[in-house]
Amino acid sequence: MSDADSARRDSDESISLFKAALLLFALLFVLLVLAFGTDRLLRTDNFPVRNVRFEGEFKHVTQQELQAAVMSVVHGNFFLLNLDAVKARVESLPWVYKASVRRQWPQDVYVRFTEQQLAAYWSDGAFLNQAGDVVRVKADDLPAEFPRLEGPEGTGAQVLEHYKSLGRILAAAGLKLERVILTPRRTWRLVVTNGDGQGGTSVAGGRIPGATMTIVLDREQPERKLERFARVYVQSFALLASDIRQVDLRYANGFSVEQAGGQTAGHHDAPGRTSIGRAAMDNKG
């Protein structure tokens, strides 16, 4: 190898080492800048939250309530803010159903919330919301026909779902479902109005139009049994509705009807035959 080739090789190696040293220096410089910048960004006293903005219906929730709820968790550095904690504090307000929280550049926090939509009265002065959750709020502007539901603890969603499905079946027969009770033994008791939908009173042993009647169902296929009753009701009982006190559908093949005067009639499913006037039914489920 000639002296020229050796000199050229040494020169190339020197350049490579210089480039490597320069690249290493640049990398260290970038890391130092990033570390310094991160430290500055994440210092508690730097970049404090400037504003908290709320967006929602504001029918039952006020701006003051929301601000008071998040005051203890919205502080310090904008980038270190615990968004989940803010969300939890907003959703702790009785009238708030759901909330979402996000940072909004440069130093604001944006909170969007939806209010509870009450679906029914519940036991012990509580309410059910649109998801069947039990909520305790003050509500003075509810309509007079607001449904009343009751059931064991943890059954709110189930009772609300059945209220909707059973109510649709009764509405097709001209009846209005006003109250649903699920007993601890999982028996359904439906309070229904007929006629003008206003609760009636006893008159000379009978019931005026709009009187209430109770329908009793067990846990086995309540919708199917109620549909069967609704068909027979339209055909055979609608004109006698004001005299009906209670209908018991806890039978395998029929139901019994208790009249206001205490008499009991029955209906049993059989091809081509309807029997009314029997005091008891066979095959009770």
Kinemage of the C-alpha trace (Angstrom):
@kinemage 1
@onewidth
@group {chain A} dominant
@subgroup {mainchain}
@vectorlist {calphas} color= white
{ca met a 1} P 0.000 0.000 0.000
{ca ser a 2} L 1.360 3.391 -0.946
{ca asp a 3} L 1.869 6.290 1.379
{ca ala a 4} L -0.912 8.185 -0.452
{ca asp a 5} L -3.428 5.423 0.166
{ca ser a 6} L -2.475 5.211 3.825
{ca ala a 7} L -2.842 8.962 4.251
{ca arg a 8} L -6.246 8.924 2.555
{ca arg a 9} L -7.440 6.129 4.838
{ca asp a 10} L -6.302 7.987 7.935
{ca ser a 11} L -8.098 11.086 6.709
{ca asp a 12} L -11.373 9.160 6.141
{ca glu a 13} L -11.194 7.671 9.612
{ca ser a 14} L -10.642 11.084 11.155
{ca ile a 15} L -13.646 12.479 9.320
{ca ser a 16} L -15.834 9.546 10.449
{ca leu a 17} L -14.770 10.030 14.053
{ca phe a 18} L -15.468 13.737 13.794
{ca lys a 19} L -18.926 13.091 12.368
{ca ala a 20} L -19.662 10.557 15.069
{ca ala a 21} L -18.523 12.995 17.770
{ca leu a 22} L -20.606 15.762 16.203
{ca leu a 23} L -23.684 13.504 16.029
{ca leu a 24} L -23.196 12.468 19.655
{ca phe a 25} L -22.857 16.079 20.702
{ca ala a 26} L -26.018 17.023 18.787
{ca leu a 27} L -27.907 14.140 20.391
{ca leu a 28} L -26.793 15.147 23.869
{ca phe a 29} L -27.787 18.729 23.135
{ca val a 30} L -31.270 17.654 22.024
{ca leu a 31} L -31.673 15.482 25.125
{ca leu a 32} L -30.621 18.375 27.340
{ca val a 33} L -33.091 20.705 25.610
{ca leu a 34} L -35.885 18.135 25.951
{ca ala a 35} L -35.093 17.545 29.607
{ca phe a 36} L -35.003 21.260 30.301
{ca gly a 37} L -38.231 21.824 28.364
{ca thr a 38} L -40.004 18.930 30.044
{ca asp a 39} L -38.902 20.111 33.467
{ca arg a 40} L -40.192 23.568 32.704
{ca leu a 41} L -43.498 22.296 31.307
{ca leu a 42} L -44.171 19.961 34.202
{ca arg a 43} L -43.303 22.195 37.095
{ca thr a 44} L -46.356 22.567 39.297
{ca asp a 45} L -46.206 26.340 39.347
{ca asn a 46} L -45.777 26.676 35.567
{ca phe a 47} L -48.620 26.746 33.023
{ca pro a 48} L -51.477 26.846 35.531
{ca val a 49} L -55.025 26.111 34.350
{ca arg a 50} L -56.496 29.403 33.245
{ca asn a 51} L -60.213 28.669 32.669
{ca val a 52} L -62.652 25.807 33.122
{ca arg a 53} L -65.442 25.900 30.563
{ca phe a 54} L -68.705 23.962 30.983
{ca glu a 55} L -71.167 22.966 28.299
{ca gly a 56} L -74.508 21.280 28.956
{ca glu a 57} L -78.240 21.760 29.346
{ca phe a 58} L -78.195 23.833 32.575
{ca lys a 59} L -81.818 22.945 33.392
{ca his a 60} L -81.154 21.590 36.874
{ca val a 61} L -77.375 22.113 37.176
{ca thr a 62} L -75.878 25.576 37.669
{ca gln a 63} L -72.514 26.993 36.707
{ca gln a 64} L -71.818 27.706 40.372
{ca glu a 65} L -72.430 24.062 41.357
{ca leu a 66} L -70.066 22.815 38.681
{ca gln a 67} L -67.323 25.240 39.607
{ca ala a 68} L -67.622 24.368 43.280
{ca ala a 69} L -67.445 20.654 42.472
{ca val a 70} L -64.165 20.869 40.528
{ca met a 71} L -62.472 23.615 42.520
{ca ser a 72} L -60.439 21.235 44.667
{ca val a 73} L -59.048 19.215 41.722
{ca val a 74} L -58.527 21.866 39.026
{ca his a 75} L -55.247 23.448 40.107
{ca gly a 76} L -51.565 23.290 39.337
{ca asn a 77} L -49.976 22.506 36.009
{ca phe a 78} L -52.211 22.317 32.929
{ca phe a 79} L -50.340 19.282 31.574
{ca leu a 80} L -50.451 17.359 34.861
{ca leu a 81} L -54.165 17.880 35.478
{ca asn a 82} L -55.991 14.658 36.424
{ca leu a 83} L -58.878 14.630 33.947
{ca asp a 84} L -60.437 11.517 35.504
{ca ala a 85} L -60.655 13.277 38.867
{ca val a 86} L -62.405 16.251 37.267
{ca lys a 87} L -64.842 13.909 35.508
{ca ala a 88} L -65.608 12.068 38.752
{ca arg a 89} L -66.291 15.312 40.624
{ca val a 90} L -68.685 16.559 37.941
{ca glu a 91} L -70.533 13.231 37.824
{ca ser a 92} L -70.867 13.283 41.618
{ca leu a 93} L -73.486 16.017 41.286
{ca pro a 94} L -76.938 14.381 41.622
{ca trp a 95} L -78.368 15.932 38.453
{ca val a 96} L -75.349 15.080 36.256
{ca tyr a 97} L -75.681 11.817 34.304
{ca lys a 98} L -72.427 11.727 32.327
{ca ala a 99} L -69.450 14.057 31.793
{ca ser a 100} L -66.415 14.232 29.504
{ca val a 101} L -63.299 16.331 30.160
{ca arg a 102} L -60.462 17.409 27.864
{ca arg a 103} L -57.656 19.934 27.760
{ca gln a 104} L -58.112 22.865 25.430
{ca trp a 105} L -54.954 24.651 24.322
{ca pro a 106} L -53.317 26.697 25.601
{ca gln a 107} L -54.403 26.501 29.256
{ca asp a 108} L -58.147 25.803 29.441
{ca val a 109} L -60.154 22.764 30.537
{ca tyr a 110} L -63.334 21.888 28.665
{ca val a 111} L -66.129 19.956 30.454
{ca arg a 112} L -69.214 18.682 28.640
{ca phe a 113} L -72.030 17.124 30.676
{ca thr a 114} L -75.520 15.697 30.235
{ca glu a 115} L -78.207 15.921 32.878
{ca gln a 116} L -80.262 13.090 34.298
{ca gln a 117} L -83.396 12.284 32.302
{ca leu a 118} L -85.868 10.997 34.871
{ca ala a 119} L -87.957 8.065 33.676
{ca ala a 120} L -90.053 7.125 36.725
{ca tyr a 121} L -90.583 7.427 40.449
{ca trp a 122} L -88.804 4.726 42.452
{ca ser a 123} L -89.037 3.385 45.977
{ca asp a 124} L -88.225 5.518 49.040
{ca gly a 125} L -88.569 8.868 47.294
{ca ala a 126} L -85.942 8.152 44.650
{ca phe a 127} L -86.176 8.159 40.835
{ca leu a 128} L -84.985 6.028 37.947
{ca asn a 129} L -83.053 7.751 35.176
{ca gln a 130} L -83.001 6.843 31.484
{ca ala a 131} L -80.622 3.931 32.112
{ca gly a 132} L -82.587 2.503 35.028
{ca asp a 133} L -80.113 3.796 37.623
{ca val a 134} L -81.489 4.943 40.972
{ca val a 135} L -80.924 8.677 41.530
{ca arg a 136} L -81.921 10.939 44.379
{ca val a 137} L -82.713 14.447 43.227
{ca lys a 138} L -85.291 17.134 43.902
{ca ala a 139} L -87.832 17.292 41.092
{ca asp a 140} L -90.929 19.460 41.338
{ca asp a 141} L -91.820 19.802 37.650
{ca leu a 142} L -92.822 16.245 36.770
{ca pro a 143} L -96.117 15.537 34.982
{ca ala a 144} L -99.015 14.127 36.975
{ca glu a 145} L -98.990 10.873 34.968
{ca phe a 146} L -95.330 10.172 35.697
{ca pro a 147} L -95.008 6.368 36.179
{ca arg a 148} L -94.367 4.836 39.578
{ca leu a 149} L -92.106 1.802 39.745
{ca glu a 150} L -90.990 -0.320 42.677
{ca gly a 151} L -88.719 -3.303 43.092
{ca pro a 152} L -85.979 -4.904 45.177
{ca glu a 153} L -82.546 -3.312 45.276
{ca gly a 154} L -80.639 -3.611 42.026
{ca thr a 155} L -83.707 -4.253 39.833
{ca gly a 156} L -84.285 -0.698 38.588
{ca ala a 157} L -83.166 -1.345 35.002
{ca gln a 158} L -85.162 -4.584 34.832
{ca val a 159} L -88.353 -2.964 36.120
{ca leu a 160} L -87.991 -0.013 33.747
{ca glu a 161} L -87.468 -2.320 30.768
{ca his a 162} L -90.586 -4.343 31.620
{ca tyr a 163} L -92.576 -1.179 32.244
{ca lys a 164} L -91.895 -0.140 28.648
{ca ser a 165} L -92.637 -3.510 27.059
{ca leu a 166} L -95.717 -4.253 29.178
{ca gly a 167} L -96.988 -0.710 28.712
{ca arg a 168} L -96.898 -1.064 24.920
{ca ile a 169} L -98.964 -4.251 25.093
{ca leu a 170} L -101.591 -2.619 27.314
{ca ala a 171} L -101.707 0.560 25.218
{ca ala a 172} L -102.709 -1.506 22.185
{ca ala a 173} L -105.730 -2.674 24.204
{ca gly a 174} L -106.665 0.874 25.256
{ca leu a 175} L -105.221 0.555 28.770
{ca lys a 176} L -102.655 2.777 30.469
{ca leu a 177} L -99.950 1.351 32.717
{ca glu a 178} L -99.439 3.686 35.684
{ca arg a 179} L -97.543 1.622 38.234
{ca val a 180} L -95.347 -1.481 38.229
{ca ile a 181} L -94.305 -3.346 41.360
{ca leu a 182} L -91.813 -6.207 41.348
{ca thr a 183} L -92.163 -8.032 44.652
{ca pro a 184} L -89.264 -9.725 46.489
{ca arg a 185} L -90.657 -13.049 45.203
{ca arg a 186} L -90.435 -11.635 41.633
{ca thr a 187} L -94.165 -11.348 41.104
{ca trp a 188} L -95.260 -8.469 38.880
{ca arg a 189} L -98.182 -6.284 39.943
{ca leu a 190} L -99.373 -3.790 37.342
{ca val a 191} L -101.733 -0.940 38.212
{ca val a 192} L -103.693 -0.069 35.081
{ca thr a 193} L -106.325 2.531 34.248
{ca asn a 194} L -109.045 2.244 31.648
{ca gly a 195} L -111.310 4.815 30.039
{ca asp a 196} L -110.091 8.388 30.542
{ca gly a 197} L -107.087 7.285 32.579
{ca gln a 198} L -108.259 8.972 35.804
{ca gly a 199} L -108.443 6.830 38.892
{ca gly a 200} L -112.014 5.831 39.700
{ca thr a 201} L -113.933 5.262 42.919
{ca ser a 202} L -116.520 2.704 43.986
{ca val a 203} L -120.084 3.612 43.102
{ca ala a 204} L -122.905 1.341 44.285
{ca gly a 205} L -120.731 -1.749 44.134
{ca gly a 206} L -119.294 -0.903 40.686
{ca arg a 207} L -116.500 1.176 39.213
{ca ile a 208} L -116.844 4.359 37.236
{ca pro a 209} L -115.022 4.696 33.891
{ca gly a 210} L -111.351 5.368 34.429
{ca ala a 211} L -111.122 3.101 37.480
{ca thr a 212} L -107.900 1.282 38.257
{ca met a 213} L -107.388 -2.451 38.144
{ca thr a 214} L -104.455 -4.604 39.166
{ca ile a 215} L -102.909 -7.221 36.914
{ca val a 216} L -100.767 -9.906 38.552
{ca leu a 217} L -98.068 -11.787 36.629
{ca asp a 218} L -95.343 -14.226 37.585
{ca arg a 219} L -91.761 -14.272 36.295
{ca glu a 220} L -92.468 -16.801 33.546
{ca gln a 221} L -93.026 -15.057 30.194
{ca pro a 222} L -94.969 -12.038 31.525
{ca glu a 223} L -95.128 -10.337 28.106
{ca arg a 224} L -96.601 -13.399 26.400
{ca lys a 225} L -99.248 -13.851 29.091
{ca leu a 226} L -100.148 -10.176 29.031
{ca glu a 227} L -100.514 -10.251 25.232
{ca arg a 228} L -102.952 -13.150 25.597
{ca phe a 229} L -104.985 -11.221 28.154
{ca ala a 230} L -104.951 -8.063 26.024
{ca arg a 231} L -106.517 -9.924 23.096
{ca val a 232} L -109.274 -11.382 25.263
{ca tyr a 233} L -109.797 -8.060 27.033
{ca val a 234} L -110.550 -6.264 23.778
{ca gln a 235} L -112.931 -9.027 22.685
{ca ser a 236} L -114.751 -9.810 25.943
{ca phe a 237} L -113.919 -7.489 28.842
{ca ala a 238} L -113.569 -3.938 27.506
{ca leu a 239} L -117.235 -3.077 28.160
{ca leu a 240} L -116.909 -4.449 31.704
{ca ala a 241} L -113.609 -2.719 32.427
{ca ser a 242} L -115.032 -0.386 35.074
{ca asp a 243} L -116.146 -3.430 37.125
{ca ile a 244} L -112.788 -5.240 37.120
{ca arg a 245} L -110.701 -4.985 40.272
{ca gln a 246} L -107.940 -7.516 39.646
{ca val a 247} L -106.776 -9.886 36.917
{ca asp a 248} L -104.548 -12.819 37.859
{ca leu a 249} L -102.469 -14.125 34.956
{ca arg a 250} L -100.402 -16.627 36.929
{ca tyr a 251} L -101.903 -19.589 35.126
{ca ala a 252} L -100.491 -21.916 32.522
{ca asn a 253} L -103.503 -21.694 30.195
{ca gly a 254} L -105.717 -18.822 31.328
{ca phe a 255} L -106.485 -16.190 33.946
{ca ser a 256} L -109.030 -15.187 36.561
{ca val a 257} L -110.842 -11.859 36.911
{ca glu a 258} L -111.988 -10.434 40.236
{ca gln a 259} L -114.871 -7.994 39.901
{ca ala a 260} L -115.478 -4.981 42.129
{ca gly a 261} L -118.277 -6.756 43.974
{ca gly a 262} L -115.966 -9.606 44.935
{ca gln a 263} L -117.069 -12.095 42.274
{ca thr a 264} L -114.464 -14.056 40.362
{ca ala a 265} L -114.677 -14.965 36.709
{ca gly a 266} L -112.284 -16.995 34.660
{ca his a 267} L -111.030 -17.544 31.152
{ca his a 268} L -109.355 -20.730 29.958
{ca asp a 269} L -107.709 -21.105 26.571
{ca ala a 270} L -109.158 -23.985 24.545
{ca pro a 271} L -109.825 -24.347 20.809
{ca gly a 272} L -113.179 -22.812 19.975
{ca arg a 273} L -114.271 -22.289 23.598
{ca thr a 274} L -114.324 -19.388 26.062
{ca ser a 275} L -115.551 -20.003 29.584
{ca ile a 276} L -116.477 -17.058 31.799
{ca gly a 277} L -117.963 -17.281 35.271
{ca arg a 278} L -115.955 -20.059 36.911
{ca ala a 279} L -114.734 -19.301 40.426
{ca ala a 280} L -111.307 -20.841 40.018
{ca met a 281} L -108.857 -21.829 37.346
{ca asp a 282} L -106.911 -25.026 36.796
{ca asn a 283} L -103.192 -25.337 36.169
{ca lys a 284} L -102.084 -22.253 38.106
{ca gly a 285} L -98.390 -21.572 37.406
